[in-house]
Amino acid sequence: MTTQAVSFNFTITLPTALGDLRTFPGGGTLPLVSTMHWRPGQTRANNAIVPLGSSGDLVVHVDQASGTVHFLIDVKGPSNKNPSVRHGPLRPRFVPG
């Protein structure tokens, strides 16, 4: 059994417009609720434990109508209900939107 969820710290900085960030398991659907919202010029951070998809993947959807935003993601560690479960490797990859 591999990792079921991962603890993350998501940070945005220097946004030029209103926006929000949503996270969900790979293969899932875009949720109606966001992980965080921001206004122009803010720097915001939020922790989240996000379930992973069946392939061990995660989707991060950054929604901002125009302009730019810097996005940082820190992987804090795997999270399982069973502490004796062995964890598989995390393989980050960029999926252009």
LUMTIDREN-299320 format. One record per residue: residue number from 1; x, y, z of N, C-alpha, C, O in turn. Coordinates in nm, 4 decimals. Atoms other than C-alpha are relative to their C-alpha. Example, Ala and Ser with C-alpha at 12.3 -4.5 7.8 and 13.67 -1.06 7.14 Angstrom:
<recs>
rec pos->1 n.px->0.0890 n.py->-0.1190 n.pz->0.0000 ca.px->1.2300 ca.py->-0.4500 ca.pz->0.7800 c.px->0.0900 c.py->0.1200 c.pz->0.0000 o.px->0.1936 o.py->0.1181 o.pz->0.0665
rec pos->2 n.px->-0.0820 n.py->-0.1190 n.pz->-0.0060 ca.px->1.3670 ca.py->-0.1060 ca.pz->0.7140 c.px->-0.0770 c.py->0.1090 c.pz->0.0730 o.px->-0.0261 o.py->0.2198 o.pz->0.0899
</recs>
This chain:
<recs>
rec pos->1 n.px->0.0852 n.py->-0.1180 n.pz->0.0000 ca.px->0.0000 ca.py->0.0000 ca.pz->0.0000 c.px->0.0891 c.py->0.1233 c.pz->0.0000 o.px->0.1901 o.py->0.1266 o.pz->0.0703
rec pos->2 n.px->-0.0787 n.py->-0.1219 n.pz->0.0068 ca.px->0.1321 ca.py->0.3454 ca.pz->-0.0837 c.px->-0.0738 c.py->0.1148 c.pz->0.0688 o.px->-0.1798 o.py->0.0956 o.pz->0.1284
rec pos->3 n.px->0.0550 n.py->-0.1182 n.pz->-0.0642 ca.px->0.0602 ca.py->0.6954 ca.pz->0.0400 c.px->-0.1415 c.py->0.0301 c.pz->-0.0488 o.px->-0.1691 o.py->0.0241 o.pz->-0.1686
rec pos->4 n.px->0.1394 n.py->-0.0315 n.pz->0.0321 ca.px->-0.3096 ca.py->0.7894 ca.pz->0.0519 c.px->-0.0252 c.py->0.1503 c.pz->-0.0081 o.px->-0.1116 o.py->0.1952 o.pz->-0.0834
rec pos->5 n.px->0.0162 n.py->-0.1455 n.pz->-0.0036 ca.px->-0.2760 ca.py->1.1623 ca.pz->0.1244 c.px->0.1339 c.py->0.0617 c.pz->0.0382 o.px->0.2213 o.py->-0.0055 o.pz->0.0930
rec pos->6 n.px->-0.1244 n.py->-0.0701 n.pz->-0.0291 ca.px->-0.0029 ca.py->1.4227 ca.pz->0.1620 c.px->-0.0324 c.py->0.1345 c.pz->0.0634 o.px->-0.1289 o.py->0.2010 o.pz->0.0255
rec pos->7 n.px->0.0120 n.py->-0.1301 n.pz->-0.0644 ca.px->0.0342 ca.py->1.7261 ca.pz->0.3861 c.px->0.0846 c.py->0.1009 c.pz->-0.0787 o.px->0.2028 o.py->0.0779 o.pz->-0.1043
rec pos->8 n.px->-0.0660 n.py->-0.1026 n.pz->0.0794 ca.px->0.1225 ca.py->2.0412 ca.pz->0.1905 c.px->-0.0114 c.py->0.1358 c.pz->0.0669 o.px->-0.0997 o.py->0.1583 o.pz->0.1497
rec pos->9 n.px->0.0138 n.py->-0.1416 n.pz->-0.0276 ca.px->0.1875 ca.py->2.4092 ca.pz->0.2483 c.px->-0.0025 c.py->0.0688 c.pz->-0.1359 o.px->0.0957 o.py->0.0635 o.pz->-0.2099
rec pos->10 n.px->0.0147 n.py->-0.0721 n.pz->0.1259 ca.px->0.0589 ca.py->2.6144 ca.pz->-0.0467 c.px->0.0184 c.py->0.1481 c.pz->0.0276 o.px->-0.0374 o.py->0.2001 o.pz->0.1242
rec pos->11 n.px->-0.0232 n.py->-0.1434 n.pz->-0.0154 ca.px->0.1781 ca.py->2.9750 ca.pz->-0.0869 c.px->-0.0160 c.py->0.0686 c.pz->-0.1351 o.px->0.0314 o.py->0.0180 o.pz->-0.2367
rec pos->12 n.px->0.0031 n.py->-0.0861 n.pz->0.1185 ca.px->0.0930 ca.py->3.2439 ca.pz->-0.3417 c.px->0.0577 c.py->0.1349 c.pz->0.0408 o.px->0.0460 o.py->0.1771 o.pz->0.1558
rec pos->13 n.px->-0.0537 n.py->-0.1329 n.pz->-0.0263 ca.px->0.2668 ca.py->3.5781 ca.pz->-0.3708 c.px->-0.0018 c.py->0.0818 c.pz->-0.1286 o.px->0.0007 o.py->0.0270 o.pz->-0.2388
rec pos->14 n.px->-0.0011 n.py->-0.0965 n.pz->0.1101 ca.px->0.2617 ca.py->3.8860 ca.pz->-0.5937 c.px->-0.1114 c.py->-0.0193 c.pz->-0.1031 o.px->-0.0853 o.py->-0.0056 o.pz->-0.2226
rec pos->15 n.px->0.1066 n.py->0.0102 n.pz->0.0987 ca.px->-0.0795 ca.py->3.8251 ca.pz->-0.7538 c.px->-0.0376 c.py->0.1389 c.pz->-0.0529 o.px->-0.0343 o.py->0.2378 o.pz->0.0202
rec pos->16 n.px->0.0400 n.py->-0.1277 n.pz->0.0592 ca.px->-0.1925 ca.py->4.0965 ca.pz->-0.9930 c.px->-0.1515 c.py->0.0139 c.pz->-0.0110 o.px->-0.2012 o.py->0.1166 o.pz->-0.0571
rec pos->17 n.px->0.1463 n.py->-0.0031 n.pz->0.0068 ca.px->-0.5649 ca.py->4.0092 ca.pz->-0.9683 c.px->-0.0569 c.py->-0.0928 c.pz->0.1069 o.px->0.0170 o.py->-0.1683 o.pz->0.1702
rec pos->18 n.px->0.0688 n.py->0.0929 n.pz->-0.0898 ca.px->-0.8221 ca.py->3.8293 ca.pz->-0.7518 c.px->0.0179 c.py->-0.1423 c.pz->-0.0506 o.px->0.0272 o.py->-0.1652 o.pz->-0.1712
rec pos->19 n.px->-0.0102 n.py->0.1389 n.pz->0.0434 ca.px->-0.7891 ca.py->3.4522 ca.pz->-0.7532 c.px->-0.0271 c.py->-0.0970 c.pz->0.1124 o.px->-0.0487 o.py->-0.0583 o.pz->0.2272
rec pos->20 n.px->0.0131 n.py->0.1059 n.pz->-0.0995 ca.px->-0.8276 ca.py->3.1217 ca.pz->-0.5770 c.px->0.0757 c.py->-0.1233 c.pz->-0.0462 o.px->0.1108 o.py->-0.1363 o.pz->-0.1635
rec pos->21 n.px->-0.0744 n.py->0.1225 n.pz->0.0236 ca.px->-0.6532 ca.py->2.7861 ca.pz->-0.5531 c.px->-0.0837 c.py->-0.1167 c.pz->0.0496 o.px->-0.1375 o.py->-0.1120 o.pz->0.1602
rec pos->22 n.px->0.0755 n.py->0.1193 n.pz->-0.0386 ca.px->-0.8239 ca.py->2.4462 ca.pz->-0.5451 c.px->0.0884 c.py->-0.1221 c.pz->-0.0181 o.px->0.1631 o.py->-0.1315 o.pz->-0.1155
rec pos->23 n.px->-0.0795 n.py->0.1223 n.pz->0.0073 ca.px->-0.6644 ca.py->2.1093 ca.pz->-0.4778 c.px->-0.0931 c.py->-0.1204 c.pz->0.0094 o.px->-0.1933 o.py->-0.1179 o.pz->0.0809
rec pos->24 n.px->0.0816 n.py->0.1209 n.pz->-0.0035 ca.px->-0.8037 ca.py->1.7614 ca.pz->-0.5395 c.px->0.0793 c.py->-0.1176 c.pz->-0.0553 o.px->0.1791 o.py->-0.0980 o.pz->-0.1247
rec pos->25 n.px->-0.0711 n.py->0.1180 n.pz->0.0479 ca.px->-0.6968 ca.py->1.4037 ca.pz->-0.6125 c.px->-0.0007 c.py->-0.0083 c.pz->-0.1528 o.px->-0.0993 o.py->0.0282 o.pz->-0.2167
rec pos->26 n.px->-0.0042 n.py->0.0222 n.pz->0.1436 ca.px->-0.5835 ca.py->1.3253 ca.pz->-0.9668 c.px->-0.1135 c.py->-0.0914 c.pz->-0.0419 o.px->-0.1443 o.py->-0.1888 o.pz->0.0268
rec pos->27 n.px->0.1131 n.py->0.0778 n.pz->0.0469 ca.px->-0.8729 ca.py->1.1877 ca.pz->-1.1697 c.px->-0.1322 c.py->0.0449 c.pz->0.0589 o.px->-0.2382 o.py->-0.0023 o.pz->0.0178
rec pos->28 n.px->0.1217 n.py->-0.0508 n.pz->-0.0634 ca.px->-1.1210 ca.py->1.3755 ca.pz->-0.9501 c.px->-0.0574 c.py->0.1172 c.pz->-0.0769 o.px->-0.0067 o.py->0.1535 o.pz->-0.1830
rec pos->29 n.px->0.0625 n.py->-0.1162 n.pz->0.0630 ca.px->-1.3452 ca.py->1.6673 ca.pz->-1.0373 c.px->0.0339 c.py->0.1262 c.pz->0.0790 o.px->0.0596 o.py->0.1208 o.pz->0.1993
rec pos->30 n.px->-0.0313 n.py->-0.1287 n.pz->-0.0616 ca.px->-1.2804 ca.py->2.0344 ca.pz->-0.9657 c.px->-0.1004 c.py->0.0294 c.pz->0.1115 o.px->-0.2205 o.py->0.0364 o.pz->0.0854
rec pos->31 n.px->0.0926 n.py->-0.0254 n.pz->-0.1112 ca.px->-1.4260 ca.py->2.1066 ca.pz->-0.6189 c.px->-0.0573 c.py->0.1414 c.pz->-0.0047 o.px->-0.0001 o.py->0.2314 o.pz->-0.0662
rec pos->32 n.px->0.0624 n.py->-0.1317 n.pz->-0.0083 ca.px->-1.6598 ca.py->2.3970 ca.pz->-0.5492 c.px->0.0669 c.py->0.0882 c.pz->0.1049 o.px->0.0575 o.py->0.2108 o.pz->0.0979
rec pos->33 n.px->-0.0665 n.py->-0.0757 n.pz->-0.1065 ca.px->-1.4589 ca.py->2.4995 ca.pz->-0.2406 c.px->0.1483 c.py->0.0150 c.pz->-0.0325 o.px->0.2074 o.py->-0.0699 o.pz->-0.0993
rec pos->34 n.px->-0.1410 n.py->-0.0261 n.pz->0.0287 ca.px->-1.1112 ca.py->2.6485 ca.pz->-0.2541 c.px->0.0871 c.py->-0.0254 c.pz->0.1225 o.px->0.0393 o.py->-0.0274 o.pz->0.2360
rec pos->35 n.px->-0.0991 n.py->0.0145 n.pz->-0.1060 ca.px->-0.7980 ca.py->2.5897 ca.pz->-0.0514 c.px->0.0388 c.py->0.1371 c.pz->0.0541 o.px->0.0682 o.py->0.1516 o.pz->0.1727
rec pos->36 n.px->-0.0236 n.py->-0.1384 n.pz->-0.0422 ca.px->-0.7356 ca.py->2.9676 ca.pz->-0.0441 c.px->-0.0460 c.py->0.0984 c.pz->-0.1072 o.px->-0.0583 o.py->0.0637 o.pz->-0.2247
rec pos->37 n.px->0.0361 n.py->-0.1125 n.pz->0.0876 ca.px->-0.8430 ca.py->3.3028 ca.pz->-0.1951 c.px->0.1048 c.py->0.1087 c.pz->0.0199 o.px->0.1736 o.py->0.1109 o.pz->0.1220
rec pos->38 n.px->-0.0903 n.py->-0.1135 n.pz->-0.0169 ca.px->-0.6354 ca.py->3.6161 ca.pz->-0.2564 c.px->-0.0490 c.py->0.1209 c.pz->-0.0781 o.px->-0.1313 o.py->0.1118 o.pz->-0.1692
rec pos->39 n.px->0.0223 n.py->-0.1277 n.pz->0.0677 ca.px->-0.6507 ca.py->3.9800 ca.pz->-0.3606 c.px->0.1329 c.py->0.0470 c.pz->-0.0574 o.px->0.2376 o.py->-0.0029 o.pz->-0.0162
rec pos->40 n.px->-0.1254 n.py->-0.0491 n.pz->0.0581 ca.px->-0.3933 ca.py->4.1700 ca.pz->-0.5693 c.px->0.0977 c.py->0.0465 c.pz->0.1074 o.px->0.0593 o.py->0.1145 o.pz->0.2025
rec pos->41 n.px->-0.1061 n.py->-0.0446 n.pz->-0.0888 ca.px->-0.0631 ca.py->4.2236 ca.pz->-0.3896 c.px->0.0192 c.py->-0.0806 c.pz->0.1264 o.px->0.1165 o.py->-0.0579 o.pz->0.1983
rec pos->42 n.px->-0.0118 n.py->0.0779 n.pz->-0.1235 ca.px->-0.1207 ca.py->3.9718 ca.pz->-0.1095 c.px->0.1029 c.py->-0.1121 c.pz->-0.0129 o.px->0.1337 o.py->-0.1584 o.pz->-0.1227
rec pos->43 n.px->-0.0722 n.py->0.1259 n.pz->-0.0129 ca.px->0.1060 ca.py->3.6921 ca.pz->0.0040 c.px->-0.0790 c.py->-0.0819 c.pz->0.0997 o.px->-0.1006 o.py->-0.0387 o.pz->0.2129
rec pos->44 n.px->0.0851 n.py->0.0851 n.pz->-0.0839 ca.px->-0.1017 ca.py->3.4062 ca.pz->0.1459 c.px->0.0573 c.py->-0.1408 c.pz->0.0019 o.px->0.1176 o.py->-0.1857 o.pz->-0.0956
rec pos->45 n.px->-0.0416 n.py->0.1396 n.pz->-0.0122 ca.px->-0.0219 ca.py->3.0571 ca.pz->0.2711 c.px->-0.1094 c.py->-0.0779 c.pz->0.0714 o.px->-0.1854 o.py->-0.0221 o.pz->0.1505
rec pos->46 n.px->0.0985 n.py->0.0847 n.pz->-0.0645 ca.px->-0.2370 ca.py->2.7650 ca.pz->0.3785 c.px->0.0513 c.py->-0.1436 c.pz->0.0008 o.px->0.1112 o.py->-0.1902 o.pz->-0.0961
rec pos->47 n.px->-0.0323 n.py->0.1423 n.pz->-0.0098 ca.px->-0.1778 ca.py->2.4109 ca.pz->0.4987 c.px->-0.1216 c.py->-0.0814 c.pz->-0.0401 o.px->-0.2355 o.py->-0.0408 o.pz->-0.0171
rec pos->48 n.px->0.1101 n.py->0.0886 n.pz->0.0371 ca.px->-0.3842 ca.py->2.1254 ca.pz->0.3613 c.px->0.0507 c.py->-0.1436 c.pz->-0.0072 o.px->0.1642 o.py->-0.1685 o.pz->-0.0478
rec pos->49 n.px->-0.0262 n.py->0.1416 n.pz->0.0228 ca.px->-0.3915 ca.py->1.7473 ca.pz->0.3707 c.px->-0.0901 c.py->-0.0400 c.pz->-0.1148 o.px->-0.2126 o.py->-0.0336 o.pz->-0.1042
rec pos->50 n.px->0.0740 n.py->0.0269 n.pz->0.1223 ca.px->-0.4943 ca.py->1.6392 ca.pz->0.0237 c.px->0.0106 c.py->-0.1480 c.pz->-0.0355 o.px->0.1211 o.py->-0.2016 o.pz->-0.0431
rec pos->51 n.px->-0.0047 n.py->0.1386 n.pz->0.0454 ca.px->-0.5926 ca.py->1.2857 ca.pz->-0.0791 c.px->0.0624 c.py->-0.0071 c.pz->-0.1391 o.px->0.0477 o.py->0.0848 o.pz->-0.2197
rec pos->52 n.px->-0.0603 n.py->0.0199 n.pz->0.1314 ca.px->-0.4009 ca.py->1.1499 ca.pz->-0.3764 c.px->-0.0895 c.py->-0.0874 c.pz->-0.0866 o.px->-0.1676 o.py->-0.1675 o.pz->-0.0353
rec pos->53 n.px->0.0746 n.py->0.0820 n.pz->0.0939 ca.px->-0.5534 ca.py->0.9962 ca.pz->-0.6889 c.px->0.0547 c.py->-0.1419 c.pz->-0.0028 o.px->0.1528 o.py->-0.1726 o.pz->0.0650
rec pos->54 n.px->-0.0383 n.py->0.1409 n.pz->0.0051 ca.px->-0.5234 ca.py->0.6276 ca.pz->-0.7746 c.px->0.1417 c.py->-0.0203 c.pz->-0.0532 o.px->0.2035 o.py->-0.1235 o.pz->-0.0269
rec pos->55 n.px->-0.1374 n.py->0.0071 n.pz->0.0506 ca.px->-0.1924 ca.py->0.6982 ca.pz->-0.9532 c.px->0.0974 c.py->0.0749 c.pz->0.0905 o.px->0.2141 o.py->0.0921 o.pz->0.0553
rec pos->56 n.px->-0.0843 n.py->-0.0751 n.pz->-0.0921 ca.px->-0.0585 ca.py->0.8929 ca.pz->-0.6536 c.px->0.0166 c.py->0.1449 c.pz->-0.0411 o.px->0.1139 o.py->0.2092 o.pz->-0.0018
rec pos->57 n.px->-0.0132 n.py->-0.1359 n.pz->0.0487 ca.px->-0.1233 ca.py->1.2272 ca.pz->-0.8229 c.px->-0.0989 c.py->0.0960 c.pz->0.0648 o.px->-0.1972 o.py->0.0558 o.pz->0.1270
rec pos->58 n.px->0.0744 n.py->-0.1099 n.pz->-0.0599 ca.px->-0.2668 ca.py->1.5604 ca.pz->-0.7150 c.px->-0.0182 c.py->0.1063 c.pz->-0.1068 o.px->0.0724 o.py->0.1295 o.pz->-0.1868
rec pos->59 n.px->0.0233 n.py->-0.1108 n.pz->0.0919 ca.px->-0.4239 ca.py->1.8424 ca.pz->-0.9162 c.px->-0.0091 c.py->0.1280 c.pz->0.0821 o.px->-0.0810 o.py->0.1341 o.pz->0.1818
rec pos->60 n.px->0.0083 n.py->-0.1326 n.pz->-0.0612 ca.px->-0.3676 ca.py->2.2054 ca.pz->-0.8162 c.px->-0.0509 c.py->0.0938 c.pz->-0.1091 o.px->0.0150 o.py->0.1133 o.pz->-0.2113
rec pos->61 n.px->0.0633 n.py->-0.0893 n.pz->0.0970 ca.px->-0.5987 ca.py->2.4460 ca.pz->-0.9999 c.px->0.0105 c.py->0.1424 c.pz->0.0527 o.px->-0.0513 o.py->0.1761 o.pz->0.1537
rec pos->62 n.px->-0.0133 n.py->-0.1408 n.pz->-0.0364 ca.px->-0.4965 ca.py->2.8133 ca.pz->-0.9792 c.px->-0.0902 c.py->0.0780 c.pz->-0.0943 o.px->-0.0694 o.py->0.0774 o.pz->-0.2157
rec pos->63 n.px->0.1002 n.py->-0.0706 n.pz->0.0793 ca.px->-0.7869 ca.py->3.0291 ca.pz->-1.0971 c.px->0.0151 c.py->0.1499 c.pz->0.0200 o.px->-0.0124 o.py->0.2028 o.pz->0.1277
rec pos->64 n.px->-0.0153 n.py->-0.1454 n.pz->-0.0028 ca.px->-0.7123 ca.py->3.3916 ca.pz->-1.1796 c.px->-0.0320 c.py->0.0484 c.pz->-0.1410 o.px->0.0316 o.py->0.0043 o.pz->-0.2367
rec pos->65 n.px->0.0511 n.py->-0.0394 n.pz->0.1317 ca.px->-0.8926 ca.py->3.5691 ca.pz->-1.4670 c.px->0.1053 c.py->0.0639 c.pz->-0.0902 o.px->0.1012 o.py->0.0472 o.pz->-0.2120
rec pos->66 n.px->-0.1030 n.py->-0.0665 n.pz->0.0803 ca.px->-0.5905 ca.py->3.7724 ca.pz->-1.5779 c.px->0.1222 c.py->0.0243 c.pz->0.0864 o.px->0.1179 o.py->0.0057 o.pz->0.2080
rec pos->67 n.px->-0.1204 n.py->-0.0347 n.pz->-0.0738 ca.px->-0.2396 ca.py->3.8726 ca.pz->-1.4803 c.px->0.0828 c.py->-0.1203 c.pz->0.0380 o.px->0.0738 o.py->-0.2264 o.pz->-0.0238
rec pos->68 n.px->-0.0930 n.py->0.1048 n.pz->-0.0429 ca.px->0.0177 ca.py->3.6660 ca.pz->-1.2956 c.px->-0.0084 c.py->-0.0210 c.pz->0.1505 o.px->-0.0588 o.py->0.0640 o.pz->0.2240
rec pos->69 n.px->-0.0127 n.py->0.0319 n.pz->-0.1418 ca.px->0.0718 ca.py->3.4991 ca.pz->-0.9592 c.px->0.1143 c.py->-0.1000 c.pz->0.0135 o.px->0.1303 o.py->-0.1876 o.pz->-0.0714
rec pos->70 n.px->-0.1058 n.py->0.0962 n.pz->-0.0295 ca.px->0.3705 ca.py->3.3152 ca.pz->-0.8111 c.px->-0.0579 c.py->-0.1032 c.pz->0.0965 o.px->-0.1191 o.py->-0.0681 o.pz->0.1974
rec pos->71 n.px->0.0557 n.py->0.1101 n.pz->-0.0790 ca.px->0.2768 ca.py->2.9765 ca.pz->-0.6675 c.px->0.1123 c.py->-0.0902 c.pz->0.0495 o.px->0.1967 o.py->-0.1340 o.pz->-0.0287
rec pos->72 n.px->-0.0995 n.py->0.0891 n.pz->-0.0598 ca.px->0.4893 ca.py->2.7692 ca.pz->-0.4264 c.px->-0.0725 c.py->-0.1136 c.pz->0.0706 o.px->-0.1781 o.py->-0.0939 o.pz->0.1307
rec pos->73 n.px->0.0584 n.py->0.1151 n.pz->-0.0688 ca.px->0.4162 ca.py->2.4224 ca.pz->-0.2950 c.px->0.1112 c.py->-0.0712 c.pz->0.0757 o.px->0.2130 o.py->-0.1095 o.pz->0.0179
rec pos->74 n.px->-0.0932 n.py->0.0737 n.pz->-0.0850 ca.px->0.5997 ca.py->2.2606 ca.pz->-0.0047 c.px->-0.0667 c.py->-0.1297 c.pz->0.0412 o.px->-0.1775 o.py->-0.1292 o.pz->0.0949
rec pos->75 n.px->0.0503 n.py->0.1299 n.pz->-0.0435 ca.px->0.5501 ca.py->1.8900 ca.pz->0.0549 c.px->0.0491 c.py->-0.0213 c.pz->0.1423 o.px->0.1695 o.py->-0.0293 o.pz->0.1666
rec pos->76 n.px->-0.0366 n.py->0.0170 n.pz->-0.1406 ca.px->0.5428 ca.py->1.8425 ca.pz->0.4310 c.px->0.0164 c.py->-0.1469 c.pz->0.0363 o.px->0.0977 o.py->-0.1808 o.pz->0.1223
rec pos->77 n.px->-0.0157 n.py->0.1427 n.pz->-0.0274 ca.px->0.4980 ca.py->1.4649 ca.pz->0.4294 c.px->-0.1258 c.py->-0.0788 c.pz->-0.0267 o.px->-0.2348 o.py->-0.0225 o.pz->-0.0375
rec pos->78 n.px->0.1147 n.py->0.0873 n.pz->0.0236 ca.px->0.2731 ca.py->1.1669 ca.pz->0.3685 c.px->-0.0886 c.py->-0.0096 c.pz->0.1231 o.px->-0.0439 o.py->0.0124 o.pz->0.2357
rec pos->79 n.px->0.0962 n.py->0.0120 n.pz->-0.1085 ca.px->-0.0368 ca.py->1.1125 ca.pz->0.5769 c.px->-0.0873 c.py->-0.1219 c.pz->-0.0257 o.px->-0.1588 o.py->-0.1268 o.pz->-0.1258
rec pos->80 n.px->0.0830 n.py->0.1202 n.pz->0.0093 ca.px->-0.2021 ca.py->0.7730 ca.pz->0.6304 c.px->-0.0685 c.py->-0.0237 c.pz->0.1329 o.px->-0.0184 o.py->0.0164 o.pz->0.2380
rec pos->81 n.px->0.0700 n.py->0.0344 n.pz->-0.1232 ca.px->-0.4550 ca.py->0.6496 ca.pz->0.8813 c.px->0.0738 c.py->-0.1105 c.pz->0.0749 o.px->0.0653 o.py->-0.1184 o.pz->0.1974
rec pos->82 n.px->-0.0714 n.py->0.1115 n.pz->-0.0598 ca.px->-0.2388 ca.py->0.3435 ca.pz->0.9449 c.px->0.1495 c.py->0.0328 c.pz->0.0054 o.px->0.2147 o.py->0.0332 o.pz->-0.0990
rec pos->83 n.px->-0.1412 n.py->-0.0404 n.pz->-0.0083 ca.px->0.1079 ca.py->0.4439 ca.pz->1.0758 c.px->0.0977 c.py->-0.1088 c.pz->-0.0423 o.px->0.2147 o.py->-0.0792 o.pz->-0.0664
rec pos->84 n.px->-0.0919 n.py->0.1065 n.pz->0.0409 ca.px->0.2529 ca.py->0.1034 ca.pz->0.9829 c.px->0.0076 c.py->-0.0150 c.pz->-0.1517 o.px->0.0842 o.py->-0.0976 o.pz->-0.2013
rec pos->85 n.px->-0.0009 n.py->0.0075 n.pz->0.1461 ca.px->0.1830 ca.py->0.1598 ca.pz->0.6101 c.px->0.1303 c.py->0.0582 c.pz->-0.0534 o.px->0.1751 o.py->0.1637 o.pz->-0.0084
rec pos->86 n.px->-0.1220 n.py->-0.0497 n.pz->0.0628 ca.px->0.4955 ca.py->0.1988 ca.pz->0.3980 c.px->-0.0386 c.py->0.0996 c.pz->-0.1079 o.px->-0.1378 o.py->0.0800 o.pz->-0.1781
rec pos->87 n.px->0.0305 n.py->-0.1071 n.pz->0.0941 ca.px->0.5039 ca.py->0.5119 ca.pz->0.1825 c.px->0.0745 c.py->-0.0186 c.pz->-0.1302 o.px->0.1920 o.py->-0.0554 o.pz->-0.1310
rec pos->88 n.px->-0.0630 n.py->0.0014 n.pz->0.1308 ca.px->0.5719 ca.py->0.5179 ca.pz->-0.1902 c.px->0.0579 c.py->0.1365 c.pz->-0.0307 o.px->0.0289 o.py->0.2328 o.pz->0.0402
rec pos->89 n.px->-0.0619 n.py->-0.1283 n.pz->0.0348 ca.px->0.7739 ca.py->0.7934 ca.pz->-0.3608 c.px->-0.1009 c.py->0.0971 c.pz->-0.0595 o.px->-0.1973 o.py->0.0564 o.pz->-0.1243
rec pos->90 n.px->0.0812 n.py->-0.1046 n.pz->0.0613 ca.px->0.6152 ca.py->1.1245 ca.pz->-0.4588 c.px->0.0722 c.py->0.0463 c.pz->-0.1260 o.px->0.1923 o.py->0.0731 o.pz->-0.1222
rec pos->91 n.px->-0.0598 n.py->-0.0390 n.pz->0.1271 ca.px->0.6758 ca.py->1.2192 ca.pz->-0.8222 c.px->-0.0696 c.py->0.1257 c.pz->-0.0522 o.px->-0.1703 o.py->0.1153 o.pz->-0.1221
rec pos->92 n.px->0.0654 n.py->-0.1221 n.pz->0.0476 ca.px->0.5930 ca.py->1.5860 ca.pz->-0.8891 c.px->0.0172 c.py->0.0166 c.pz->-0.1506 o.px->0.1202 o.py->-0.0206 o.pz->-0.2069
rec pos->93 n.px->-0.0097 n.py->-0.0334 n.pz->0.1426 ca.px->0.5186 ca.py->1.6918 ca.pz->-1.2464 c.px->-0.0944 c.py->0.1152 c.pz->-0.0285 o.px->-0.1983 o.py->0.1291 o.pz->0.0360
rec pos->94 n.px->0.0785 n.py->-0.1174 n.pz->0.0379 ca.px->0.3817 ca.py->2.0054 ca.pz->-1.4078 c.px->-0.0957 c.py->-0.0372 c.pz->-0.1119 o.px->-0.0548 o.py->-0.0964 o.pz->-0.2118
rec pos->95 n.px->0.1008 n.py->0.0229 n.pz->0.1042 ca.px->0.0592 ca.py->1.9792 ca.pz->-1.6079 c.px->-0.0518 c.py->0.1369 c.pz->-0.0405 o.px->-0.1258 o.py->0.1993 o.pz->0.0355
rec pos->96 n.px->0.0454 n.py->-0.1327 n.pz->0.0408 ca.px->-0.0007 ca.py->2.2971 ca.pz->-1.8078 c.px->-0.1506 c.py->0.0051 c.pz->-0.0157 o.px->-0.2128 o.py->-0.0909 o.pz->-0.0612
rec pos->97 n.px->0.1448 n.py->-0.0169 n.pz->0.0063 ca.px->-0.3546 ca.py->2.4326 ca.pz->-1.7916 c.px->-0.0362 c.py->0.0743 c.pz->-0.1178 o.px->-0.1544 o.py->0.0991 o.pz->-0.1412
</recs>
